[in-house]
Amino acid sequence: MLPTPRRLLRQVGLVLGVSLLIGAFLFHVWTGLDQLPDKWPQFLWNVYFTLVHAVIIVTSVQATISVLEACVPLRSRWSVALHVGTLSGVTVVAYGVATGLCKVLHPSFDIQWEVLIISITITFVVVIVWSTFRYMRLFYQKLRAAEAAEYEARLSALQAQINPHFLFNAFNSIAALIRTRPQEAETIVEDLSDLFRYALQASKDGTAATLGEEIEATRRYLSVEHARYRDRLTVEIDVPEPLLPASVPSMTLQPLVENAVTHGVGRTRKTCTVSVIAERTDDMLLLRVLDTGPGFDSTDLDEVLREGAGLANVQERLELFFREDAQMRILPQGVELQLPLHGKTESLAEPESGPDSAFKTAEGE
């Protein structure tokens, strides 16, 4: 692949700069820079001969590296040793070719053995430093590619775990609904269809969603669960409109609400309120999912994450998206997420329906 004009210009500038520096250094060693006003033609000849050597050596080494990268990938110590040995040999041969070319083009060209030793030493140092930086960049690119591949694989695995878990609970709700309240089935199936569409889209994209989209998906999930638990489940959603465009990982809120329903409503015969609360603190989004059920036995995060896959998946998704910038806390009656606030939060389009319309519809049937 040919280099871009910008990269080619940068390489030409680097070769010219190195030639000038080495030529000036050799002139200083054997003549002295104080003699430059009287012997500037000799200085220019030094730079010229150095430029010839630099062009031939750099071109040879760069071509060799490209061939080695294609034919001998760096996967073992043997391959690294082969790269180093080959580049060393190519450098010596290229230096000899450049010296011979200078002698052919300019028969008066003469080089003393002291100059030969110094110049070839400088050449080796420059080639080693340049090759080191190139290989470091290559290793960095491979590391980034490997991290990206691992990220995609982990994200796909997490999404594959979330979807079956969600589907299992949703179908249980539908089965109970069809047996006991068939009149509500059509409305709930529509909500469930929209929710499936959202989950499948999240599984396909594996990227971020807005908080508003997560809230809407959560409303549909809770409408299904409300048909199952009836008066035992009440819902409170307190999310300021300016926060709805905030960016969050897709399918983050639904597992938290599902956990609240399962371990809150599912473990008590009394009325249980599930609350979704969002607020802004500086540049962070605080997202809490609370319930008035029995609560957690422990607020130790590691201990709670070991008990089930739902919260553990959310925690790992947060790590994948935000690294150390996001935090999950276990509260006595729920879970709190602290996320970096991204997305436009100044304005928000009016929602399609009122905040409690999904639940009023379920209760009114």
MISEKE-172196 format. One record per residue (C-alpha): x negated, y, z negated; residue in one letter. Coordinates in nm, 3 decimals, padded with zeros to 5 digits. Each point is the difference from the previous one (the first is absolute). Example, Ala and Ser with C-alpha at 12.3 -4.5 7.8 and 13.67 -1.06 7.14 Angstrom:
<rec x="-01.230" y="-00.450" z="-00.780" residuo="A"/>
<rec x="-00.137" y="00.344" z="00.066" residuo="S"/>
END
This chain:
<rec x="00.000" y="00.000" z="00.000" residuo="M"/>
<rec x="-00.140" y="00.338" z="00.105" residuo="L"/>
<rec x="-00.051" y="00.260" z="-00.273" residuo="P"/>
<rec x="00.225" y="00.303" z="-00.010" residuo="T"/>
<rec x="-00.145" y="00.330" z="00.128" residuo="P"/>
<rec x="-00.014" y="00.135" z="-00.353" residuo="R"/>
<rec x="-00.183" y="-00.306" z="-00.130" residuo="R"/>
<rec x="-00.237" y="00.002" z="00.299" residuo="L"/>
<rec x="-00.078" y="00.367" z="-00.061" residuo="L"/>
<rec x="-00.067" y="-00.075" z="-00.367" residuo="R"/>
<rec x="-00.239" y="-00.283" z="00.094" residuo="Q"/>
<rec x="-00.185" y="00.218" z="00.252" residuo="V"/>
<rec x="-00.036" y="00.273" z="-00.262" residuo="G"/>
<rec x="-00.130" y="-00.253" z="-00.252" residuo="L"/>
<rec x="-00.263" y="-00.133" z="00.243" residuo="V"/>
<rec x="-00.116" y="00.352" z="00.089" residuo="L"/>
<rec x="-00.017" y="00.100" z="-00.366" residuo="G"/>
<rec x="-00.199" y="-00.310" z="-00.098" residuo="V"/>
<rec x="-00.237" y="00.050" z="00.295" residuo="S"/>
<rec x="-00.062" y="00.360" z="-00.099" residuo="L"/>
<rec x="-00.064" y="-00.090" z="-00.364" residuo="L"/>
<rec x="-00.235" y="-00.290" z="00.075" residuo="I"/>
<rec x="-00.183" y="00.196" z="00.270" residuo="G"/>
<rec x="-00.049" y="00.291" z="-00.240" residuo="A"/>
<rec x="-00.116" y="-00.239" z="-00.273" residuo="F"/>
<rec x="-00.261" y="-00.165" z="00.224" residuo="L"/>
<rec x="-00.120" y="00.342" z="00.122" residuo="F"/>
<rec x="-00.032" y="00.112" z="-00.362" residuo="H"/>
<rec x="-00.198" y="-00.311" z="-00.098" residuo="V"/>
<rec x="-00.255" y="00.019" z="00.282" residuo="W"/>
<rec x="-00.008" y="00.369" z="00.082" residuo="T"/>
<rec x="00.179" y="00.202" z="-00.263" residuo="G"/>
<rec x="00.304" y="00.218" z="00.038" residuo="L"/>
<rec x="-00.218" y="00.306" z="-00.054" residuo="D"/>
<rec x="-00.147" y="-00.070" z="00.348" residuo="Q"/>
<rec x="00.342" y="00.003" z="00.164" residuo="L"/>
<rec x="-00.028" y="00.355" z="00.152" residuo="P"/>
<rec x="-00.321" y="-00.101" z="00.182" residuo="D"/>
<rec x="00.087" y="-00.361" z="00.083" residuo="K"/>
<rec x="00.374" y="00.004" z="00.059" residuo="W"/>
<rec x="-00.034" y="-00.194" z="00.331" residuo="P"/>
<rec x="-00.152" y="-00.289" z="-00.198" residuo="Q"/>
<rec x="00.293" y="00.025" z="-00.244" residuo="F"/>
<rec x="00.247" y="-00.021" z="00.289" residuo="L"/>
<rec x="-00.181" y="-00.305" z="00.138" residuo="W"/>
<rec x="00.026" y="-00.166" z="-00.340" residuo="N"/>
<rec x="00.372" y="00.067" z="-00.008" residuo="V"/>
<rec x="00.037" y="-00.124" z="00.358" residuo="Y"/>
<rec x="-00.181" y="-00.329" z="-00.062" residuo="F"/>
<rec x="00.193" y="-00.048" z="-00.323" residuo="T"/>
<rec x="00.327" y="00.059" z="00.188" residuo="L"/>
<rec x="-00.089" y="-00.268" z="00.256" residuo="V"/>
<rec x="-00.070" y="-00.246" z="-00.280" residuo="H"/>
<rec x="00.317" y="00.096" z="-00.188" residuo="A"/>
<rec x="00.227" y="-00.039" z="00.305" residuo="V"/>
<rec x="-00.139" y="-00.342" z="00.092" residuo="I"/>
<rec x="-00.008" y="-00.132" z="-00.356" residuo="I"/>
<rec x="00.344" y="00.130" z="-00.100" residuo="V"/>
<rec x="00.159" y="-00.127" z="00.322" residuo="T"/>
<rec x="-00.162" y="-00.342" z="-00.041" residuo="S"/>
<rec x="00.090" y="-00.032" z="-00.367" residuo="V"/>
<rec x="00.358" y="00.117" z="00.053" residuo="Q"/>
<rec x="00.052" y="-00.241" z="00.289" residuo="A"/>
<rec x="-00.149" y="-00.282" z="-00.208" residuo="T"/>
<rec x="00.230" y="00.077" z="-00.293" residuo="I"/>
<rec x="00.304" y="-00.008" z="00.229" residuo="S"/>
<rec x="-00.104" y="-00.339" z="00.141" residuo="V"/>
<rec x="-00.074" y="-00.138" z="-00.346" residuo="L"/>
<rec x="00.336" y="00.121" z="-00.137" residuo="E"/>
<rec x="00.180" y="-00.178" z="00.284" residuo="A"/>
<rec x="-00.203" y="-00.322" z="-00.001" residuo="C"/>
<rec x="-00.116" y="-00.040" z="-00.363" residuo="V"/>
<rec x="00.262" y="00.132" z="-00.249" residuo="P"/>
<rec x="-00.137" y="00.087" z="-00.344" residuo="L"/>
<rec x="00.142" y="-00.291" z="-00.197" residuo="R"/>
<rec x="-00.304" y="-00.147" z="-00.174" residuo="S"/>
<rec x="-00.354" y="00.076" z="-00.116" residuo="R"/>
<rec x="-00.130" y="-00.174" z="00.311" residuo="W"/>
<rec x="00.190" y="00.236" z="00.227" residuo="S"/>
<rec x="-00.128" y="00.304" z="-00.193" residuo="V"/>
<rec x="-00.358" y="-00.131" z="00.023" residuo="A"/>
<rec x="00.048" y="-00.056" z="00.374" residuo="L"/>
<rec x="00.122" y="00.356" z="00.046" residuo="H"/>
<rec x="-00.293" y="00.145" z="-00.194" residuo="V"/>
<rec x="-00.262" y="-00.213" z="00.178" residuo="G"/>
<rec x="00.143" y="00.068" z="00.345" residuo="T"/>
<rec x="00.020" y="00.375" z="-00.060" residuo="L"/>
<rec x="-00.360" y="00.005" z="-00.128" residuo="S"/>
<rec x="-00.122" y="-00.182" z="00.308" residuo="G"/>
<rec x="00.202" y="00.223" z="00.234" residuo="V"/>
<rec x="-00.142" y="00.310" z="-00.171" residuo="T"/>
<rec x="-00.360" y="-00.117" z="00.057" residuo="V"/>
<rec x="00.066" y="-00.096" z="00.361" residuo="V"/>
<rec x="00.186" y="00.328" z="00.069" residuo="A"/>
<rec x="-00.287" y="00.197" z="-00.151" residuo="Y"/>
<rec x="-00.246" y="-00.182" z="00.225" residuo="G"/>
<rec x="00.219" y="00.060" z="00.306" residuo="V"/>
<rec x="00.032" y="00.371" z="-00.083" residuo="A"/>
<rec x="-00.377" y="00.032" z="-00.048" residuo="T"/>
<rec x="-00.068" y="-00.179" z="00.328" residuo="G"/>
<rec x="00.252" y="00.221" z="00.180" residuo="L"/>
<rec x="-00.169" y="00.312" z="-00.134" residuo="C"/>
<rec x="-00.337" y="-00.134" z="00.121" residuo="K"/>
<rec x="00.138" y="-00.075" z="00.349" residuo="V"/>
<rec x="00.171" y="00.337" z="00.037" residuo="L"/>
<rec x="-00.290" y="00.192" z="-00.151" residuo="H"/>
<rec x="-00.337" y="-00.177" z="00.046" residuo="P"/>
<rec x="-00.165" y="00.257" z="-00.226" residuo="S"/>
<rec x="00.224" y="-00.119" z="-00.285" residuo="F"/>
<rec x="-00.222" y="-00.145" z="-00.271" residuo="D"/>
<rec x="00.090" y="-00.113" z="-00.347" residuo="I"/>
<rec x="-00.245" y="-00.072" z="-00.280" residuo="Q"/>
<rec x="00.051" y="-00.295" z="-00.228" residuo="W"/>
<rec x="00.058" y="00.229" z="-00.299" residuo="E"/>
<rec x="00.277" y="00.176" z="00.187" residuo="V"/>
<rec x="00.132" y="-00.339" z="00.111" residuo="L"/>
<rec x="00.027" y="-00.128" z="-00.358" residuo="I"/>
<rec x="00.161" y="00.317" z="-00.131" residuo="I"/>
<rec x="00.245" y="00.034" z="00.287" residuo="S"/>
<rec x="00.107" y="-00.365" z="-00.002" residuo="I"/>
<rec x="00.045" y="00.016" z="-00.380" residuo="T"/>
<rec x="00.220" y="00.307" z="00.035" residuo="I"/>
<rec x="00.189" y="-00.175" z="00.278" residuo="T"/>
<rec x="00.066" y="-00.304" z="-00.219" residuo="F"/>
<rec x="00.120" y="00.217" z="-00.289" residuo="V"/>
<rec x="00.234" y="00.198" z="00.223" residuo="V"/>
<rec x="00.139" y="-00.315" z="00.165" residuo="V"/>
<rec x="00.051" y="-00.173" z="-00.336" residuo="I"/>
<rec x="00.181" y="00.299" z="-00.150" residuo="V"/>
<rec x="00.215" y="00.048" z="00.309" residuo="W"/>
<rec x="00.082" y="-00.372" z="00.025" residuo="S"/>
<rec x="00.081" y="-00.012" z="-00.372" residuo="T"/>
<rec x="00.255" y="00.279" z="00.031" residuo="F"/>
<rec x="00.152" y="-00.164" z="00.307" residuo="R"/>
<rec x="00.034" y="-00.337" z="-00.175" residuo="Y"/>
<rec x="00.139" y="00.170" z="-00.310" residuo="M"/>
<rec x="00.268" y="00.161" z="00.217" residuo="R"/>
<rec x="00.071" y="-00.338" z="00.162" residuo="L"/>
<rec x="00.034" y="-00.171" z="-00.339" residuo="F"/>
<rec x="00.227" y="00.281" z="-00.120" residuo="Y"/>
<rec x="00.226" y="-00.036" z="00.304" residuo="Q"/>
<rec x="00.021" y="-00.376" z="-00.053" residuo="K"/>
<rec x="00.076" y="00.053" z="-00.369" residuo="L"/>
<rec x="00.280" y="00.242" z="00.084" residuo="R"/>
<rec x="00.140" y="-00.242" z="00.257" residuo="A"/>
<rec x="-00.011" y="-00.285" z="-00.252" residuo="A"/>
<rec x="00.168" y="00.215" z="-00.266" residuo="E"/>
<rec x="00.272" y="00.099" z="00.249" residuo="A"/>
<rec x="00.058" y="-00.363" z="00.096" residuo="A"/>
<rec x="00.017" y="-00.103" z="-00.366" residuo="E"/>
<rec x="00.239" y="00.287" z="-00.072" residuo="Y"/>
<rec x="00.235" y="-00.107" z="00.280" residuo="E"/>
<rec x="-00.012" y="-00.363" z="-00.110" residuo="A"/>
<rec x="00.071" y="00.083" z="-00.365" residuo="R"/>
<rec x="00.279" y="00.237" z="00.095" residuo="L"/>
<rec x="00.163" y="-00.259" z="00.225" residuo="S"/>
<rec x="-00.031" y="-00.263" z="-00.273" residuo="A"/>
<rec x="00.160" y="00.230" z="-00.257" residuo="L"/>
<rec x="00.285" y="00.086" z="00.237" residuo="Q"/>
<rec x="00.055" y="-00.370" z="00.071" residuo="A"/>
<rec x="00.030" y="-00.060" z="-00.378" residuo="Q"/>
<rec x="00.243" y="00.288" z="-00.056" residuo="I"/>
<rec x="00.245" y="-00.083" z="00.278" residuo="N"/>
<rec x="00.086" y="-00.362" z="-00.102" residuo="P"/>
<rec x="00.034" y="00.109" z="-00.363" residuo="H"/>
<rec x="00.236" y="00.277" z="00.101" residuo="F"/>
<rec x="00.199" y="-00.220" z="00.239" residuo="L"/>
<rec x="00.049" y="-00.270" z="-00.261" residuo="F"/>
<rec x="00.161" y="00.241" z="-00.247" residuo="N"/>
<rec x="00.203" y="00.175" z="00.269" residuo="A"/>
<rec x="00.151" y="-00.323" z="00.131" residuo="F"/>
<rec x="00.087" y="-00.105" z="-00.352" residuo="N"/>
<rec x="00.192" y="00.325" z="-00.037" residuo="S"/>
<rec x="00.179" y="-00.052" z="00.331" residuo="I"/>
<rec x="00.095" y="-00.356" z="-00.091" residuo="A"/>
<rec x="00.152" y="00.114" z="-00.328" residuo="A"/>
<rec x="00.179" y="00.287" z="00.175" residuo="L"/>
<rec x="00.158" y="-00.218" z="00.270" residuo="I"/>
<rec x="00.139" y="-00.243" z="-00.258" residuo="R"/>
<rec x="00.145" y="00.261" z="-00.234" residuo="T"/>
<rec x="00.070" y="00.322" z="00.195" residuo="R"/>
<rec x="00.024" y="-00.068" z="00.374" residuo="P"/>
<rec x="00.157" y="00.343" z="00.063" residuo="Q"/>
<rec x="-00.329" y="00.166" z="-00.089" residuo="E"/>
<rec x="-00.207" y="-00.232" z="00.217" residuo="A"/>
<rec x="00.012" y="00.214" z="00.315" residuo="E"/>
<rec x="-00.125" y="00.315" z="-00.174" residuo="T"/>
<rec x="-00.274" y="-00.183" z="-00.186" residuo="I"/>
<rec x="-00.111" y="-00.191" z="00.310" residuo="V"/>
<rec x="-00.038" y="00.333" z="00.182" residuo="E"/>
<rec x="-00.215" y="00.133" z="-00.283" residuo="D"/>
<rec x="-00.198" y="-00.322" z="-00.003" residuo="L"/>
<rec x="-00.046" y="00.015" z="00.378" residuo="S"/>
<rec x="-00.141" y="00.353" z="-00.023" residuo="D"/>
<rec x="-00.221" y="-00.108" z="-00.287" residuo="L"/>
<rec x="-00.131" y="-00.298" z="00.199" residuo="F"/>
<rec x="-00.074" y="00.230" z="00.290" residuo="R"/>
<rec x="-00.199" y="00.227" z="-00.227" residuo="Y"/>
<rec x="-00.189" y="-00.292" z="-00.156" residuo="A"/>
<rec x="-00.083" y="-00.146" z="00.342" residuo="L"/>
<rec x="-00.121" y="00.338" z="00.124" residuo="Q"/>
<rec x="-00.217" y="00.037" z="-00.309" residuo="A"/>
<rec x="-00.138" y="-00.350" z="00.057" residuo="S"/>
<rec x="-00.077" y="00.084" z="00.362" residuo="K"/>
<rec x="-00.160" y="00.339" z="-00.058" residuo="D"/>
<rec x="-00.159" y="-00.066" z="-00.339" residuo="G"/>
<rec x="-00.040" y="00.373" z="-00.047" residuo="T"/>
<rec x="00.150" y="00.279" z="-00.204" residuo="A"/>
<rec x="00.359" y="00.119" z="-00.026" residuo="A"/>
<rec x="00.157" y="00.307" z="-00.151" residuo="T"/>
<rec x="00.138" y="-00.001" z="-00.350" residuo="L"/>
<rec x="00.340" y="00.079" z="00.153" residuo="G"/>
<rec x="-00.013" y="-00.318" z="00.210" residuo="E"/>
<rec x="-00.099" y="-00.203" z="-00.304" residuo="E"/>
<rec x="00.288" y="00.152" z="-00.200" residuo="I"/>
<rec x="00.249" y="-00.080" z="00.278" residuo="E"/>
<rec x="-00.122" y="-00.362" z="00.019" residuo="A"/>
<rec x="00.027" y="-00.022" z="-00.377" residuo="T"/>
<rec x="00.358" y="00.128" z="00.010" residuo="R"/>
<rec x="00.095" y="-00.277" z="00.240" residuo="R"/>
<rec x="-00.169" y="-00.262" z="-00.215" residuo="Y"/>
<rec x="00.177" y="00.128" z="-00.310" residuo="L"/>
<rec x="00.336" y="-00.001" z="00.178" residuo="S"/>
<rec x="-00.042" y="-00.373" z="00.054" residuo="V"/>
<rec x="-00.098" y="-00.054" z="-00.362" residuo="E"/>
<rec x="00.283" y="00.224" z="-00.121" residuo="H"/>
<rec x="00.248" y="-00.225" z="00.178" residuo="A"/>
<rec x="-00.154" y="-00.290" z="-00.190" residuo="R"/>
<rec x="-00.024" y="00.153" z="-00.347" residuo="Y"/>
<rec x="00.297" y="00.240" z="00.026" residuo="R"/>
<rec x="00.038" y="00.219" z="-00.312" residuo="D"/>
<rec x="-00.309" y="-00.149" z="-00.164" residuo="R"/>
<rec x="-00.217" y="00.200" z="00.240" residuo="L"/>
<rec x="-00.001" y="00.379" z="00.017" residuo="T"/>
<rec x="-00.249" y="00.200" z="00.198" residuo="V"/>
<rec x="-00.154" y="00.344" z="-00.043" residuo="E"/>
<rec x="-00.222" y="00.149" z="00.270" residuo="I"/>
<rec x="-00.173" y="00.326" z="-00.083" residuo="D"/>
<rec x="-00.225" y="00.097" z="00.290" residuo="V"/>
<rec x="-00.040" y="00.369" z="00.088" residuo="P"/>
<rec x="00.069" y="00.069" z="00.366" residuo="E"/>
<rec x="-00.343" y="00.161" z="00.068" residuo="P"/>
<rec x="-00.168" y="-00.328" z="-00.095" residuo="L"/>
<rec x="00.191" y="-00.220" z="00.246" residuo="L"/>
<rec x="-00.247" y="00.059" z="00.289" residuo="P"/>
<rec x="-00.293" y="-00.113" z="-00.218" residuo="A"/>
<rec x="-00.198" y="-00.290" z="00.144" residuo="S"/>
<rec x="-00.005" y="-00.330" z="-00.191" residuo="V"/>
<rec x="-00.088" y="-00.358" z="00.100" residuo="P"/>
<rec x="00.301" y="-00.169" z="00.157" residuo="S"/>
<rec x="00.186" y="-00.258" z="-00.213" residuo="M"/>
<rec x="-00.144" y="00.141" z="-00.322" residuo="T"/>
<rec x="00.315" y="00.117" z="-00.177" residuo="L"/>
<rec x="00.228" y="-00.296" z="00.077" residuo="Q"/>
<rec x="-00.213" y="-00.261" z="-00.187" residuo="P"/>
<rec x="-00.006" y="00.230" z="-00.305" residuo="L"/>
<rec x="00.379" y="00.037" z="00.006" residuo="V"/>
<rec x="00.041" y="-00.371" z="00.061" residuo="E"/>
<rec x="-00.216" y="-00.067" z="-00.304" residuo="N"/>
<rec x="00.215" y="00.239" z="-00.208" residuo="A"/>
<rec x="00.321" y="-00.173" z="00.114" residuo="V"/>
<rec x="-00.136" y="-00.351" z="-00.054" residuo="T"/>
<rec x="-00.160" y="00.059" z="-00.340" residuo="H"/>
<rec x="00.236" y="00.273" z="-00.118" residuo="G"/>
<rec x="00.352" y="-00.075" z="00.118" residuo="V"/>
<rec x="-00.070" y="-00.370" z="00.036" residuo="G"/>
<rec x="-00.102" y="-00.038" z="-00.365" residuo="R"/>
<rec x="00.286" y="00.178" z="-00.171" residuo="T"/>
<rec x="00.378" y="-00.028" z="-00.008" residuo="R"/>
<rec x="00.036" y="00.367" z="-00.078" residuo="K"/>
<rec x="00.014" y="00.288" z="00.244" residuo="T"/>
<rec x="-00.348" y="00.070" z="00.133" residuo="C"/>
<rec x="-00.102" y="00.321" z="00.172" residuo="T"/>
<rec x="-00.276" y="-00.008" z="00.263" residuo="V"/>
<rec x="-00.158" y="00.344" z="00.052" residuo="S"/>
<rec x="-00.224" y="00.117" z="00.281" residuo="V"/>
<rec x="-00.174" y="00.327" z="-00.090" residuo="I"/>
<rec x="-00.253" y="00.198" z="00.203" residuo="A"/>
<rec x="-00.180" y="00.319" z="-00.091" residuo="E"/>
<rec x="-00.303" y="00.195" z="00.108" residuo="R"/>
<rec x="-00.297" y="00.068" z="-00.226" residuo="T"/>
<rec x="-00.263" y="00.214" z="00.171" residuo="D"/>
<rec x="-00.095" y="-00.200" z="00.310" residuo="D"/>
<rec x="00.133" y="-00.330" z="-00.132" residuo="M"/>
<rec x="00.334" y="-00.172" z="00.043" residuo="L"/>
<rec x="00.136" y="-00.167" z="-00.314" residuo="L"/>
<rec x="00.247" y="-00.275" z="00.084" residuo="L"/>
<rec x="00.177" y="-00.181" z="-00.284" residuo="R"/>
<rec x="00.237" y="-00.295" z="00.017" residuo="V"/>
<rec x="00.163" y="-00.054" z="-00.341" residuo="L"/>
<rec x="00.274" y="-00.223" z="-00.135" residuo="D"/>
<rec x="00.187" y="-00.023" z="-00.330" residuo="T"/>
<rec x="-00.041" y="-00.376" z="-00.022" residuo="G"/>
<rec x="-00.218" y="-00.193" z="-00.246" residuo="P"/>
<rec x="-00.316" y="00.161" z="00.137" residuo="G"/>
<rec x="-00.347" y="-00.144" z="00.034" residuo="F"/>
<rec x="-00.148" y="-00.217" z="-00.272" residuo="D"/>
<rec x="-00.335" y="00.173" z="00.057" residuo="S"/>
<rec x="-00.117" y="00.323" z="00.159" residuo="T"/>
<rec x="-00.335" y="-00.151" z="00.093" residuo="D"/>
<rec x="-00.019" y="00.029" z="00.379" residuo="L"/>
<rec x="-00.215" y="-00.309" z="00.061" residuo="D"/>
<rec x="00.224" y="-00.216" z="-00.218" residuo="E"/>
<rec x="00.317" y="00.115" z="00.177" residuo="V"/>
<rec x="-00.151" y="-00.042" z="00.347" residuo="L"/>
<rec x="-00.081" y="-00.362" z="-00.076" residuo="R"/>
<rec x="00.366" y="-00.080" z="-00.064" residuo="E"/>
<rec x="00.130" y="00.049" z="00.354" residuo="G"/>
<rec x="-00.083" y="00.087" z="00.360" residuo="A"/>
<rec x="00.218" y="00.309" z="00.048" residuo="G"/>
<rec x="-00.189" y="00.252" z="-00.213" residuo="L"/>
<rec x="-00.335" y="-00.159" z="00.087" residuo="A"/>
<rec x="00.073" y="00.050" z="00.370" residuo="N"/>
<rec x="00.089" y="00.364" z="-00.057" residuo="V"/>
<rec x="-00.320" y="00.052" z="-00.199" residuo="Q"/>
<rec x="-00.212" y="-00.152" z="00.276" residuo="E"/>
<rec x="00.175" y="00.205" z="00.267" residuo="R"/>
<rec x="-00.079" y="00.315" z="-00.197" residuo="L"/>
<rec x="-00.366" y="-00.102" z="-00.016" residuo="E"/>
<rec x="-00.006" y="-00.063" z="00.375" residuo="L"/>
<rec x="00.160" y="00.334" z="00.085" residuo="F"/>
<rec x="-00.148" y="00.231" z="-00.264" residuo="F"/>
<rec x="-00.300" y="-00.182" z="-00.155" residuo="R"/>
<rec x="-00.053" y="00.144" z="-00.350" residuo="E"/>
<rec x="00.218" y="00.306" z="00.063" residuo="D"/>
<rec x="00.325" y="-00.179" z="-00.091" residuo="A"/>
<rec x="00.094" y="-00.150" z="-00.335" residuo="Q"/>
<rec x="00.270" y="-00.229" z="-00.134" residuo="M"/>
<rec x="00.107" y="00.018" z="-00.364" residuo="R"/>
<rec x="00.228" y="-00.234" z="-00.188" residuo="I"/>
<rec x="00.248" y="00.184" z="-00.220" residuo="L"/>
<rec x="00.210" y="-00.167" z="-00.271" residuo="P"/>
<rec x="00.309" y="00.027" z="00.223" residuo="Q"/>
<rec x="-00.145" y="00.007" z="00.350" residuo="G"/>
<rec x="-00.286" y="00.082" z="00.234" residuo="V"/>
<rec x="-00.165" y="00.330" z="00.093" residuo="E"/>
<rec x="-00.202" y="00.060" z="00.316" residuo="L"/>
<rec x="-00.235" y="00.294" z="00.040" residuo="Q"/>
<rec x="-00.075" y="00.061" z="00.368" residuo="L"/>
<rec x="-00.189" y="00.267" z="00.194" residuo="P"/>
<rec x="00.257" y="00.235" z="00.147" residuo="L"/>
<rec x="-00.013" y="00.000" z="00.379" residuo="H"/>
<rec x="00.248" y="00.120" z="00.258" residuo="G"/>
<rec x="00.206" y="00.318" z="00.032" residuo="K"/>
<rec x="00.189" y="00.074" z="-00.318" residuo="T"/>
<rec x="00.117" y="00.353" z="00.073" residuo="E"/>
<rec x="00.318" y="-00.082" z="00.191" residuo="S"/>
<rec x="00.242" y="-00.288" z="00.041" residuo="L"/>
<rec x="00.286" y="-00.078" z="00.227" residuo="A"/>
<rec x="00.337" y="-00.053" z="-00.163" residuo="E"/>
<rec x="00.058" y="-00.373" z="-00.074" residuo="P"/>
<rec x="00.264" y="-00.188" z="00.197" residuo="E"/>
<rec x="00.209" y="-00.071" z="-00.307" residuo="S"/>
<rec x="00.030" y="00.108" z="-00.361" residuo="G"/>
<rec x="-00.234" y="-00.139" z="-00.264" residuo="P"/>
<rec x="00.251" y="-00.251" z="-00.134" residuo="D"/>
<rec x="00.200" y="-00.080" z="00.314" residuo="S"/>
<rec x="-00.126" y="-00.355" z="00.038" residuo="A"/>
<rec x="00.105" y="-00.092" z="-00.352" residuo="F"/>
<rec x="00.335" y="00.180" z="00.021" residuo="K"/>
<rec x="00.075" y="-00.198" z="00.312" residuo="T"/>
<rec x="-00.083" y="-00.327" z="-00.174" residuo="A"/>
<rec x="00.203" y="00.085" z="-00.306" residuo="E"/>
<rec x="00.299" y="00.128" z="00.197" residuo="G"/>
<rec x="00.060" y="-00.317" z="00.198" residuo="E"/>
END
